């Protein structure tokens, strides 16, 4: 039973890190969806001359 303790400790560490990665991947905040993608119609109307 003592020989399995390092293995169990390592598996616990792997599972903990894996859950952390899954938590980051599941983050719903995506700032790229809120960035402007270019000038809008008012800018084009003002600068088209």
The first five atom37 places (N, CA, C, CB, O) and aatype in JSON, in Angstrom:
{
  "aatype": [20, 20, 20, 20, 20, 20, 20, 20, 20, 20, 20, 20, 20, 20, 20, 20, 20, 20, 20, 20, 20, 20, 20, 20, 20, 20, 20, 20, 20, 20, 20, 20, 20, 20, 20, 20, 20, 20, 20, 20, 20, 20, 20, 20, 20, 20, 20, 20, 20],
  "atom_mask": [
    [1, 1, 1, 1, 1],
    [1, 1, 1, 1, 1],
    [1, 1, 1, 1, 1],
    [1, 1, 1, 1, 1],
    [1, 1, 1, 1, 1],
    [1, 1, 1, 1, 1],
    [1, 1, 1, 1, 1],
    [1, 1, 1, 1, 1],
    [1, 1, 1, 1, 1],
    [1, 1, 1, 1, 1],
    [1, 1, 1, 1, 1],
    [1, 1, 1, 1, 1],
    [1, 1, 1, 1, 1],
    [1, 1, 1, 1, 1],
    [1, 1, 1, 1, 1],
    [1, 1, 1, 1, 1],
    [1, 1, 1, 1, 1],
    [1, 1, 1, 1, 1],
    [1, 1, 1, 1, 1],
    [1, 1, 1, 1, 1],
    [1, 1, 1, 1, 1],
    [1, 1, 1, 1, 1],
    [1, 1, 1, 1, 1],
    [1, 1, 1, 1, 1],
    [1, 1, 1, 1, 1],
    [1, 1, 1, 1, 1],
    [1, 1, 1, 1, 1],
    [1, 1, 1, 1, 1],
    [1, 1, 1, 1, 1],
    [1, 1, 1, 1, 1],
    [1, 1, 1, 1, 1],
    [1, 1, 1, 1, 1],
    [1, 1, 1, 1, 1],
    [1, 1, 1, 1, 1],
    [1, 1, 1, 1, 1],
    [1, 1, 1, 1, 1],
    [1, 1, 1, 1, 1],
    [1, 1, 1, 1, 1],
    [1, 1, 1, 1, 1],
    [1, 1, 1, 1, 1],
    [1, 1, 1, 1, 1],
    [1, 1, 1, 1, 1],
    [1, 1, 1, 1, 1],
    [1, 1, 1, 1, 1],
    [1, 1, 1, 1, 1],
    [1, 1, 1, 1, 1],
    [1, 1, 1, 1, 1],
    [1, 1, 1, 1, 1],
    [1, 1, 1, 1, 1]
  ],
  "atom_positions": [
    [[0.82, -1.2, 0.0], [0.0, 0.0, 0.0], [0.87, 1.26, 0.0], [-0.93, 0.0, 1.21], [0.48, 2.27, -0.59]],
    [[2.01, 1.22, 0.65], [2.9, 2.37, 0.67], [3.48, 2.67, -0.69], [4.01, 2.16, 1.67], [3.79, 3.82, -1.01]],
    [[3.64, 1.64, -1.5], [4.2, 1.83, -2.84], [3.22, 2.57, -3.75], [4.57, 0.49, -3.45], [3.65, 3.15, -4.74]],
    [[1.94, 2.57, -3.44], [0.94, 3.23, -4.29], [0.77, 4.71, -3.94], [-0.4, 2.53, -4.17], [0.17, 5.45, -4.72]],
    [[1.28, 5.15, -2.81], [1.08, 6.55, -2.41], [1.68, 7.55, -3.4], [1.69, 6.78, -1.05], [1.01, 8.52, -3.73]],
    [[2.91, 7.36, -3.89], [3.42, 8.32, -4.88], [2.59, 8.33, -6.16], [4.87, 7.99, -5.22], [2.39, 9.39, -6.76]],
    [[2.12, 7.17, -6.58], [1.29, 7.09, -7.77], [-0.02, 7.84, -7.56], [1.02, 5.62, -8.15], [-0.46, 8.6, -8.43]],
    [[-0.65, 7.63, -6.42], [-1.91, 8.31, -6.13], [-1.7, 9.82, -6.01], [-2.54, 7.76, -4.84], [-2.55, 10.61, -6.45]],
    [[-0.59, 10.22, -5.44], [-0.28, 11.65, -5.31], [-0.11, 12.26, -6.7], [0.99, 11.86, -4.46], [-0.6, 13.36, -6.97]],
    [[0.59, 11.56, -7.57], [0.82, 12.06, -8.93], [-0.49, 12.11, -9.72], [1.84, 11.17, -9.65], [-0.73, 13.08, -10.44]],
    [[-1.31, 11.09, -9.6], [-2.6, 11.09, -10.29], [-3.49, 12.23, -9.8], [-3.32, 9.74, -10.09], [-4.2, 12.86, -10.58]],
    [[-3.46, 12.49, -8.5], [-4.24, 13.59, -7.94], [-3.76, 14.92, -8.51], [-4.14, 13.6, -6.4], [-4.57, 15.79, -8.82]],
    [[-2.45, 15.08, -8.64], [-1.9, 16.3, -9.21], [-2.32, 16.46, -10.66], [-0.38, 16.29, -9.09], [-2.67, 17.56, -11.09]],
    [[-2.28, 15.38, -11.42], [-2.68, 15.43, -12.83], [-4.16, 15.8, -12.96], [-2.41, 14.07, -13.51], [-4.52, 16.63, -13.8]],
    [[-5.0, 15.19, -12.15], [-6.43, 15.48, -12.21], [-6.7, 16.93, -11.82], [-7.22, 14.52, -11.28], [-7.54, 17.58, -12.44]],
    [[-6.0, 17.42, -10.82], [-6.19, 18.81, -10.39], [-5.82, 19.78, -11.5], [-5.36, 19.11, -9.14], [-6.54, 20.74, -11.76]],
    [[-4.69, 19.54, -12.16], [-4.27, 20.42, -13.26], [-5.23, 20.31, -14.45], [-2.85, 20.07, -13.7], [-5.53, 21.31, -15.1]],
    [[-5.7, 19.12, -14.73], [-6.62, 18.91, -15.84], [-7.92, 19.68, -15.59], [-6.92, 17.41, -16.03], [-8.46, 20.31, -16.51]],
    [[-8.42, 19.63, -14.36], [-9.64, 20.38, -14.03], [-9.42, 21.88, -14.18], [-10.1, 20.06, -12.59], [-10.31, 22.6, -14.62]],
    [[-8.23, 22.35, -13.82], [-7.92, 23.76, -13.98], [-7.93, 24.16, -15.44], [-6.58, 24.07, -13.37], [-8.45, 25.22, -15.79]],
    [[-7.35, 23.33, -16.3], [-7.35, 23.62, -17.74], [-8.76, 23.61, -18.31], [-6.49, 22.6, -18.48], [-9.11, 24.45, -19.14]],
    [[-9.56, 22.67, -17.87], [-10.95, 22.62, -18.34], [-11.72, 23.86, -17.89], [-11.65, 21.35, -17.84], [-12.56, 24.37, -18.62]],
    [[-11.42, 24.32, -16.68], [-12.06, 25.53, -16.19], [-11.7, 26.74, -17.03], [-11.68, 25.77, -14.74], [-12.55, 27.59, -17.3]],
    [[-10.44, 26.83, -17.45], [-10.02, 27.94, -18.31], [-10.67, 27.84, -19.68], [-8.49, 27.96, -18.45], [-11.08, 28.86, -20.25]],
    [[-10.77, 26.65, -20.21], [-11.37, 26.46, -21.53], [-12.86, 26.76, -21.51], [-11.12, 25.05, -22.03], [-13.44, 27.11, -22.54]],
    [[-13.48, 26.61, -20.37], [-14.93, 26.81, -20.25], [-15.28, 28.25, -19.92], [-15.5, 25.88, -19.19], [-16.45, 28.57, -19.77]],
    [[-14.27, 29.12, -19.79], [-14.51, 30.51, -19.47], [-15.34, 31.16, -20.58], [-13.16, 31.27, -19.27], [-14.96, 31.11, -21.75]],
    [[-16.45, 31.76, -20.21], [-17.35, 32.3, -21.22], [-16.99, 33.71, -21.65], [-18.76, 32.29, -20.69], [-17.55, 34.2, -22.63]],
    [[-16.07, 34.39, -20.96], [-15.68, 35.75, -21.34], [-14.77, 35.69, -22.56], [-14.97, 36.47, -20.16], [-13.68, 35.13, -22.5]],
    [[-15.21, 36.26, -23.65], [-14.42, 36.28, -24.88], [-14.33, 37.72, -25.37], [-15.06, 35.35, -25.99], [-15.19, 38.18, -26.11]],
    [[-13.28, 38.43, -24.95], [-13.19, 39.85, -25.28], [-13.12, 40.15, -26.77], [-12.0, 40.45, -24.61], [-13.51, 41.23, -27.2]],
    [[-12.64, 39.2, -27.58], [-12.54, 39.48, -29.01], [-13.91, 39.7, -29.65], [-11.83, 38.34, -29.72], [-14.0, 40.28, -30.73]],
    [[-14.97, 39.25, -29.0], [-16.32, 39.46, -29.53], [-16.78, 40.9, -29.33], [-17.3, 38.51, -28.86], [-17.74, 41.34, -29.98]],
    [[-16.11, 41.66, -28.44], [-16.54, 43.01, -28.1], [-15.67, 44.09, -28.74], [-16.54, 43.19, -26.6], [-15.97, 45.28, -28.61]],
    [[-14.61, 43.7, -29.42], [-13.74, 44.69, -30.04], [-14.37, 45.21, -31.32], [-12.36, 44.08, -30.32], [-15.1, 44.49, -32.01]],
    [[-14.07, 46.46, -31.63], [-14.54, 47.02, -32.89], [-13.78, 46.38, -34.04], [-14.36, 48.57, -32.91], [-12.6, 46.05, -33.9]],
    [[-14.44, 46.19, -35.15], [-13.82, 45.54, -36.29], [-13.45, 46.51, -37.41], [-14.73, 44.48, -36.83], [-12.97, 46.09, -38.46]],
    [[-13.67, 47.77, -37.19], [-13.33, 48.76, -38.21], [-14.23, 49.97, -38.11], [-13.44, 48.15, -39.61], [-15.13, 50.01, -37.26]],
    [[-14.0, 50.96, -38.96], [-14.83, 52.16, -38.91], [-16.27, 51.85, -39.3], [-14.25, 53.23, -39.84], [-16.55, 50.98, -40.12]],
    [[-17.16, 52.58, -38.68], [-18.59, 52.38, -38.94], [-19.1, 53.27, -40.04], [-19.38, 52.63, -37.69], [-18.33, 53.98, -40.69]],
    [[-20.41, 53.25, -40.28], [-21.0, 54.02, -41.38], [-20.85, 55.54, -41.21], [-22.46, 53.68, -41.51], [-20.71, 56.25, -42.2]],
    [[-20.87, 56.04, -39.97], [-20.7, 57.49, -39.76], [-19.31, 57.93, -40.19], [-20.95, 57.86, -38.28], [-19.15, 58.99, -40.79]],
    [[-18.3, 57.13, -39.88], [-16.93, 57.47, -40.27], [-16.8, 57.46, -41.8], [-15.92, 56.48, -39.65], [-16.17, 58.35, -42.37]],
    [[-17.39, 56.47, -42.44], [-17.32, 56.39, -43.9], [-18.04, 57.57, -44.54], [-17.92, 55.08, -44.39], [-17.57, 58.1, -45.55]],
    [[-19.18, 57.97, -43.99], [-19.92, 59.11, -44.55], [-19.13, 60.4, -44.4], [-21.3, 59.25, -43.86], [-19.15, 61.24, -45.3]],
    [[-18.44, 60.55, -43.29], [-17.67, 61.78, -43.03], [-16.4, 61.84, -43.88], [-17.31, 61.87, -41.55], [-16.01, 62.93, -44.31]],
    [[-15.76, 60.71, -44.13], [-14.47, 60.69, -44.8], [-14.55, 60.23, -46.27], [-13.55, 59.78, -44.04], [-13.5, 59.99, -46.88]],
    [[-15.71, 60.11, -46.84], [-15.82, 59.6, -48.19], [-15.48, 60.65, -49.25], [-17.2, 59.08, -48.41], [-15.27, 60.33, -50.42]],
    [[-15.44, 61.9, -48.83], [-15.2, 62.98, -49.81], [-13.8, 63.02, -50.34], [-15.5, 64.3, -49.2], [-13.48, 63.88, -51.16]]
  ]
}
